[in-house]
């Protein structure tokens, strides 16, 4: 294996799979709360490849002194993301999901003793062919992480009515980089279903019925795609509470922002012992907002994140993720 191996283009897509949703097993990580827990188990691997010489050797011949997570998120460094040994042959590294800049393009691999790349086998579900920077195949696999999490109680419920005679239905979307195989839907008595846990945001998706791509017939929200067709859209929202401290002598405080077209009357805040509060459900992403205190517009004094809008006004910024 040549030196270019460390630059393999690998893609992480965070996913903890429940046995009802996938046939093969996910290896290398799981999601716990707002963290990705990278997990290396020696028993999951049979071979490793030398970084410089491409020589392969059996794992049983390796004396493991350290394990590192290397990927596109850290420029394939064989030194920086050192894992912690938690048991004999088992290592872990925890990272906040919010630390990753692009949740749809992560790929990674484990490096033993800063030299040997642990080779995942073809029976692992979250693998992708390894390639060098020029796109040439390296005849091995890398691991990828899915941010979508299949679970019975997921916040995104996908259902396709009918198609009782279909052999297979796949859910594909930008939350999975439009993977055509990974999210297999479950057959029910009335159609096909799959529930995912998705981070707040706006996502596009389609169903693949025995190889044919279709929009969600029960969802009227769609956007045109690059193939002159349409993708269905799902919006995942989250409860957000705004607090304005002090101003107890004010008669009225209004919360307004890009989320309600800057309406000056709609969202009257509730007075508390410490100030004013308002809870609402927002889509993922960036939202500009301000408070109107007895008719006077104010930025949030406790929020240092502000931006100018297109008209030159400075607004407070709320990021929902």
PyMOL commands that set and color helices and strands:
alter all, ss='L'
color gray80, all
select helices_A, chain A and resi 3-7+42-44+59-61+72-74+97-99+174-176+258-260
alter helices_A, ss='H'
color red, helices_A
select strands_A, chain A and resi 29-32+35-41+47-50+56-58+67-71+84-87+90-96+107-112+116-119+127-131+137-144+149-150+156-161+169-173+183-184+186-187+191-197+201-209+212-214+222-224+230-245+253-257+267-268+270-271+275-283+285-293+296-298+306-308+314-320
alter strands_A, ss='S'
color yellow, strands_A
deselect
rebuild
show_as cartoon
